Amino acid sequence: MLTKQHPQNTEPGWSLDERDPKFIQSLMPFLGFFYNYYFRVQTSGWEHIPPLEKVLIVGSHNGGLAAPDMLMMMYDWFRRFGVERPAYGLMHPKAWQVSLPIAQLAAKTGAVMAHPKMAIAALRSGASVLVYPGGAEDVFRPHHLRNKIYFAGRQGFIKLALRENVPIIPAISYGAHDTLIVLADFYKLMERLHELGLPWLFNIDPEVFPVYLGWPWGLAIGPLPNIPFPIQIHTRVCPPIVFKRYGRSAASDRQYVNECYELVVSQMQQELDQLVSLHEGASKSKDS
């Protein structure tokens, strides 16, 4: 009889077994309301995800801690492929430290610790994996950079794809970064104040310290939770990116990893530029 292997670390995020399809199914009406009526989501490109193969979905993060495009992508995945098809999302380690109840709920939806060990375990189990390499710097990037792909130079997802021989499926969106307006990031200033003795809230380095306009705070200082504005969102799943060579040697080749990284960023930026042009062109047509 086959038995599941449980890791010694029993904290939330360190086991693939915490994912609960029944819990996910119970969330579908709630997510569906926001999908259909609040964000009025348009979506395209789902034919690029193979029906049976595992893939590494690489997304551009938007909209503050609410990350509405991520939630809407999740809803689309579940309604198209069913809640039983295994998929896991890598969640930043610091997100697991803020609130244990929230972390436990996230784990039930398929969130796991953003650590190579968990990403590899998920892929080798036959599941697909969703990762947002830009993390907090991406999700809180200033509003003038809303139409830019920004991964902060992080290349771990490239090494993961090369080592595990999986294609990368880019995921982008338009509109989600307008669900709050990030004016600036004052992290460098706050980091200096911390060095002079000012403690971090909850003793956790936030990596960003944005100033933004959003609900419910009005003008918010710091990476606070937010209620997103009801802006229409268009999500798009892009064609897969397949590299010329894979394997451990490829993942260990710094120059090759950098070339693959630049290729992904470049192709995702082209896709995002086309999506932006589509919507801004349509907007100008309505105004004329």
QUINOR-V545804 format. One record per pair of residues at least 12 apart in sequence whose ideal C-beta (glycine too) atoms are under 8 Angstrom apart, sorted by the first residue. I is the first residue (numbers start at 1). J is the second residue. D is the distance in Angstrom with one decimal. If there is no record, write none. Layout:
BEGIN
((I,J,D) (I,J,D))
END
This chain:
BEGIN
((4,17,5.9) (11,96,7.6) (12,96,6.2) (12,100,7.0) (12,103,4.4) (12,104,5.3) (12,106,7.7) (12,107,4.7) (13,91,6.7) (13,96,5.1) (13,103,6.6) (13,106,7.9) (13,107,5.9) (13,111,6.7) (13,112,5.3) (13,113,3.8) (13,118,7.2) (14,112,7.4) (14,113,5.7) (14,118,6.8) (15,107,7.9) (15,112,7.8) (16,88,6.8) (16,112,6.8) (16,118,7.8) (16,121,6.1) (16,122,6.1) (16,125,6.0) (16,127,7.5) (18,104,7.9) (18,107,3.9) (18,108,6.2) (18,112,7.9) (19,86,7.3) (19,88,6.9) (19,107,7.3) (19,108,6.7) (19,109,7.2) (19,110,4.5) (20,108,4.3) (20,109,7.9) (21,83,4.3) (21,84,5.3) (22,83,8.0) (23,108,4.4) (23,109,7.0) (24,78,6.1) (24,83,4.4) (24,108,7.3) (24,109,5.7) (24,110,7.3) (25,83,5.1) (27,109,7.1) (28,75,7.2) (28,78,6.4) (28,79,7.1) (28,83,7.7) (31,71,6.5) (31,72,7.7) (31,74,7.3) (31,75,4.2) (31,78,7.9) (32,75,6.7) (32,79,7.8) (34,68,7.5) (34,71,7.2) (34,72,7.3) (34,75,7.9) (35,72,5.6) (35,75,5.1) (35,76,7.8) (38,230,5.2) (39,68,6.1) (39,72,6.2) (39,175,7.8) (39,228,7.9) (39,230,6.7) (39,231,7.0) (39,232,6.3) (39,233,4.6) (40,232,4.7) (40,233,7.7) (41,72,5.0) (41,76,7.8) (41,232,7.5) (41,233,5.2) (41,234,7.3) (41,235,6.4) (42,232,7.3) (42,233,7.5) (42,234,4.3) (42,235,7.5) (43,72,7.7) (43,76,5.6) (43,234,7.0) (43,235,4.7) (43,236,7.0) (43,237,7.7) (44,234,7.6) (44,235,7.8) (44,236,5.1) (44,237,7.3) (45,236,4.8) (45,237,3.7) (45,238,6.0) (45,239,7.7) (46,76,6.8) (46,80,5.9) (46,237,5.2) (48,169,6.1) (48,237,5.2) (48,238,6.5) (48,239,5.2) (48,240,6.0) (49,81,8.0) (49,128,7.9) (49,169,6.0) (49,237,6.1) (51,81,7.7) (54,123,5.9) (54,126,5.8) (54,127,6.1) (54,128,4.9) (54,129,7.8) (54,166,6.0) (55,128,4.9) (55,129,8.0) (55,166,5.9) (55,167,5.7) (55,168,7.6) (55,169,4.8) (55,240,7.1) (56,123,7.3) (56,128,7.3) (56,129,5.4) (56,131,6.8) (56,157,6.7) (56,160,6.6) (56,161,5.0) (56,164,7.7) (56,166,4.9) (56,167,7.1) (56,168,5.2) (56,169,7.0) (57,128,6.5) (57,129,7.0) (57,130,4.5) (57,131,7.2) (57,168,7.9) (57,169,4.8) (57,170,7.8) (57,171,5.4) (57,237,7.8) (58,131,5.8) (58,132,7.8) (58,133,6.6) (58,157,5.7) (58,168,5.3) (58,169,7.1) (58,170,5.5) (58,171,6.8) (58,264,6.7) (58,268,7.6) (59,73,6.9) (59,130,6.5) (59,131,7.2) (59,132,4.8) (59,170,7.5) (59,171,4.1) (59,172,7.4) (60,132,7.3) (60,134,6.9) (60,138,6.6) (60,149,5.4) (60,150,7.6) (60,170,8.0) (60,171,7.3) (60,172,5.3) (60,173,7.0) (60,268,6.6) (60,272,7.0) (61,132,4.3) (61,134,5.3) (61,135,7.0) (61,138,4.1) (61,139,3.9) (62,138,7.8) (62,139,6.4) (62,146,7.4) (62,173,6.0) (62,176,3.7) (62,177,4.2) (62,179,7.6) (63,139,6.8) (63,176,4.5) (63,177,6.0) (63,179,4.4) (63,180,6.2) (63,228,5.6) (64,139,6.1) (64,140,6.3) (64,179,7.4) (64,180,4.8) (64,182,7.5) (64,210,7.9) (64,212,6.9) (64,214,6.7) (64,223,7.7) (64,225,7.9) (64,226,4.7) (64,228,7.3) (65,139,7.2) (65,223,6.5) (65,224,7.5) (65,225,5.0) (65,226,6.3) (66,179,6.9) (66,180,7.7) (66,225,7.1) (66,226,5.4) (66,227,7.0) (66,228,4.6) (67,132,8.0) (67,139,6.0) (67,176,7.9) (68,176,5.4) (68,179,5.5) (68,228,4.8) (68,233,6.4) (69,173,3.8) (69,175,8.0) (69,176,3.7) (69,233,5.7) (69,235,5.8) (70,89,7.7) (70,130,7.9) (70,132,7.0) (72,173,7.9) (72,233,6.0) (72,235,5.9) (73,130,7.6) (73,171,5.9) (73,173,7.8) (73,235,5.5) (74,89,7.5) (74,109,7.2) (74,130,7.9) (76,235,6.9) (85,128,7.9) (86,110,8.0) (86,122,7.8) (86,125,6.7) (86,126,6.4) (86,127,3.5) (86,128,7.3) (87,110,5.8) (87,127,5.7) (87,128,4.7) (87,129,7.3) (87,130,6.7) (88,110,4.8) (88,111,7.3) (88,112,5.0) (88,118,7.6) (88,122,4.3) (88,127,5.6) (88,128,7.7) (88,129,5.4) (88,130,7.2) (89,109,7.7) (89,110,5.8) (89,111,5.1) (89,112,7.3) (89,129,7.4) (89,130,4.2) (89,131,7.5) (90,111,7.8) (90,112,6.4) (90,113,7.4) (90,114,3.9) (90,115,7.9) (90,118,7.1) (90,119,6.0) (90,129,6.6) (90,130,7.0) (90,131,4.6) (90,132,7.7) (91,106,6.0) (91,111,4.4) (91,112,6.9) (91,113,6.9) (91,114,5.8) (92,114,5.3) (92,135,5.5) (92,136,6.9) (93,113,6.1) (93,114,6.1) (93,115,7.2) (94,136,8.0) (94,204,5.6) (94,205,7.6) (94,206,7.5) (94,207,7.4) (96,113,6.5) (97,202,7.3) (97,204,5.7) (98,202,6.6) (98,204,7.1) (114,131,7.3) (116,156,6.9) (116,160,6.7) (119,131,7.2) (119,160,5.4) (120,160,7.1) (120,163,7.5) (120,164,6.4) (123,160,7.6) (123,164,4.7) (123,166,6.1) (124,164,7.2) (129,160,7.9) (130,171,7.7) (131,157,5.1) (131,160,7.8) (133,151,4.3) (133,152,7.5) (133,154,4.5) (133,155,8.0) (133,156,7.1) (133,157,5.1) (134,150,5.2) (134,151,4.6) (134,152,5.5) (134,154,7.1) (135,152,6.9) (135,154,7.4) (135,207,7.1) (136,206,6.8) (136,207,4.7) (136,208,4.6) (136,223,6.6) (137,150,6.8) (137,152,4.6) (137,185,7.8) (137,207,6.6) (137,208,5.8) (138,150,5.1) (138,151,6.8) (138,152,6.8) (140,182,5.6) (140,185,6.4) (140,208,4.7) (140,210,4.3) (140,212,7.4) (140,223,6.3) (141,177,7.7) (141,182,6.6) (141,185,7.6) (142,182,5.1) (142,183,6.8) (142,184,5.8) (142,185,6.4) (142,210,7.9) (143,177,7.0) (143,178,7.9) (143,181,5.1) (143,182,5.2) (143,183,6.9) (146,177,3.8) (146,178,6.9) (147,177,7.9) (147,272,6.2) (147,273,7.4) (147,276,5.0) (148,269,7.2) (148,272,7.9) (149,172,7.7) (149,265,5.4) (149,268,4.7) (149,269,4.7) (149,272,6.1) (151,261,7.7) (151,265,6.4) (155,257,5.5) (155,258,7.0) (155,261,4.8) (158,251,7.9) (158,257,5.2) (158,260,4.8) (158,261,5.0) (158,264,7.0) (159,251,4.4) (159,257,6.0) (160,251,8.0) (161,243,7.4) (161,246,7.8) (161,260,7.9) (162,243,6.6) (162,245,8.0) (162,246,5.2) (162,247,6.9) (162,250,4.6) (162,251,4.1) (162,257,7.1) (162,260,7.0) (163,246,7.7) (163,247,7.3) (163,248,6.0) (163,251,4.3) (165,246,4.4) (165,247,7.2) (167,240,4.1) (167,241,6.5) (167,242,5.1) (168,240,6.7) (168,241,4.5) (168,264,6.1) (169,237,6.3) (169,238,6.9) (169,240,5.3) (169,241,7.7) (170,237,7.7) (170,238,4.0) (170,241,6.8) (170,264,6.9) (170,267,6.7) (170,268,4.6) (170,271,6.4) (171,235,6.9) (171,236,7.3) (171,237,5.7) (171,238,7.1) (172,235,7.4) (172,236,5.3) (172,238,6.5) (172,268,6.1) (172,271,5.6) (172,272,4.9) (172,275,6.3) (173,233,5.8) (173,234,6.4) (173,235,4.7) (173,236,7.0) (173,275,7.9) (174,233,7.2) (174,234,4.5) (174,236,7.9) (174,272,7.5) (174,275,4.8) (174,276,6.0) (174,278,7.9) (174,279,5.4) (175,231,5.0) (175,232,5.4) (175,233,4.3) (175,234,6.0) (175,279,7.5) (176,228,7.9) (176,231,7.4) (176,233,5.0) (178,229,6.9) (178,231,4.7) (179,214,7.7) (179,228,3.4) (179,229,4.7) (179,230,8.0) (179,231,5.1) (179,233,7.8) (180,212,5.2) (180,213,6.8) (180,214,3.5) (180,215,7.8) (180,226,5.3) (180,228,6.4) (180,229,6.7) (181,212,5.9) (181,213,4.3) (181,214,6.8) (182,210,5.1) (182,211,7.6) (182,212,4.5) (183,210,7.6) (183,211,4.8) (183,212,6.0) (183,213,6.8) (184,210,7.1) (184,211,5.3) (185,208,5.5) (185,209,6.4) (185,210,5.1) (185,211,7.8) (186,209,4.9) (186,210,7.6) (186,211,6.3) (187,206,7.5) (187,207,6.9) (187,208,5.2) (187,209,4.4) (189,209,7.5) (190,209,4.4) (201,222,7.3) (206,222,7.0) (206,223,5.0) (208,223,5.7) (209,221,7.6) (209,222,5.7) (209,223,7.0) (210,222,7.2) (210,223,6.3) (212,226,7.5) (214,226,4.4) (214,227,7.3) (214,228,7.5) (214,229,7.2) (215,227,4.0) (215,228,7.5) (215,229,6.8) (234,275,6.4) (234,279,6.6) (236,271,6.7) (236,275,5.7) (238,267,7.3) (238,268,6.9) (238,271,4.7) (241,263,6.8) (241,264,5.8) (241,267,6.1) (243,260,5.4) (243,263,7.8))
END
